[in-house]
């Protein structure tokens, strides 16, 4: 059995005073350390901007609006792209 141990890395970040105060208040309200709050926030941000989530969001938008597209234009665009692997 392989065991992976992850090590926390400390970093310094400059924040505007108001954002720092709001983060402090939230950390106290959630009863979590400031570092944990920042780690959670960064994790959520990174996940929201990952390629998979962006692609999923675009797929959702186009799935909902696909019926609104002109059929001739859709066929023309599909032909222009061909069978390339994106």
C-alpha positions in Angstrom: 0.0 0.0 0.0 1.4 3.4 -1.1 1.0 6.2 1.4 1.2 9.8 0.2 1.9 12.5 2.7 1.1 16.1 1.6 3.0 18.9 3.2 1.4 22.3 3.7 3.3 25.3 2.2 3.2 28.7 3.8 3.0 31.8 1.6 2.5 35.5 2.1 -0.3 37.3 0.3 -1.1 41.0 0.3 -4.9 41.7 0.6 -6.8 44.9 0.7 -7.7 45.8 4.3 -11.5 45.5 3.7 -11.1 42.0 2.1 -8.9 40.9 5.0 -11.4 42.1 7.6 -14.3 40.3 5.8 -12.2 37.1 5.6 -11.4 37.3 9.3 -15.0 37.7 10.2 -16.0 34.8 8.0 -13.3 32.6 9.5 -14.5 33.4 13.0 -18.1 32.8 12.1 -17.2 29.4 10.5 -14.9 28.7 13.4 -12.0 27.7 11.1 -8.4 29.0 11.0 -7.7 31.8 8.5 -5.4 29.5 6.5 -8.1 26.9 6.1 -10.5 29.6 4.9 -8.0 30.8 2.3 -7.2 27.2 1.2 -10.9 26.5 0.7 -11.4 29.7 -1.2 -8.5 29.1 -3.5 -9.6 25.5 -4.1 -13.1 26.5 -5.0 -11.7 29.2 -7.4 -9.3 26.8 -9.1 -12.0 24.2 -9.5 -14.4 26.8 -11.0 -11.8 27.8 -13.5 -10.5 24.3 -14.5 -10.8 23.3 -18.1 -13.4 20.7 -17.3 -15.7 23.1 -15.5 -15.4 25.7 -18.2 -16.2 23.1 -20.9 -19.1 21.7 -18.8 -20.5 25.2 -18.4 -20.2 25.9 -22.2 -21.8 22.5 -23.0 -24.7 23.4 -20.7 -25.3 26.8 -22.3 -25.2 25.4 -25.8 -27.3 22.4 -24.9 -30.1 24.8 -23.7 -29.8 27.0 -26.7 -29.0 24.5 -29.5 -32.6 24.6 -30.8 -32.4 28.4 -31.4 -29.6 28.1 -34.0 -30.2 28.3 -37.7 -30.0 24.7 -39.1 -28.1 25.8 -42.2 -25.6 27.7 -40.2 -25.2 24.8 -37.7 -24.5 22.4 -40.6 -22.1 24.8 -42.2 -20.1 25.3 -39.0 -20.0 21.6 -38.3 -18.7 21.0 -41.8 -16.0 23.6 -41.3 -14.7 22.0 -38.1 -14.7 18.5 -39.5 -13.9 15.5 -37.4 -11.0 17.1 -35.6 -10.4 15.9 -32.0 -10.8 18.9 -29.7 
